[in-house]
Amino acid sequence: YSQSKTLFSSKMATDNKYDRQLRLWGSHGQKKLMDASIVFLGASPINTETAKNLVLPGVGKITIVDNQDVTSRDLGNNFFVSTDYLGKPRADCVAALVQELNPDVTVSGIKDDPVTLINDNPEFFSNYSLVVASQLRHDQSKKLC
């Protein structure tokens, strides 16, 4: 009996890859997460790590906006890029690699300057539940409020 109970419990825990989150915040919380749409301004190491941590539990949509190409400097501080990506748009590279972590999440990259986007197209952000920005000056990020 104890062996069949253990097998049954193990099967139950792996039936749903979101089981842990469902136990933490319930189906209502998981639905909110899955309906969320998040834009990241910059593919910095901190934003990449944050995107990873939101993709794994199943956030609905992530967009990464960054105007830089992958450089050798990125290789030392952003674990989502490798030498294969040198010279390629950082937003696209990070988006593709983050996407691999969870095919249920829509992840895209946009090669654009976040500051220019804030200044010239503020309505762009109305499509998102949350904006995550790093490496912006206070006066730049304040325009998002």
Salt bridges, closest charged atoms under 4 A:
ASP15 OD1 - LYS11 NZ 3.44
ASP19 OD2 - ARG23 NH2 2.75
ASP35 OD2 - LYS31 NZ 2.67
GLU49 OE2 - LYS52 NZ 3.16
ASP66 OD2 - ARG90 NH2 2.93
ASP69 OD1 - LYS111 NZ 2.74
ASP74 OD1 - ARG90 NH1 2.79
ASP104 OD2 - LYS17 NZ 2.99
ASP139 OD2 - ARG137 NH2 3.02
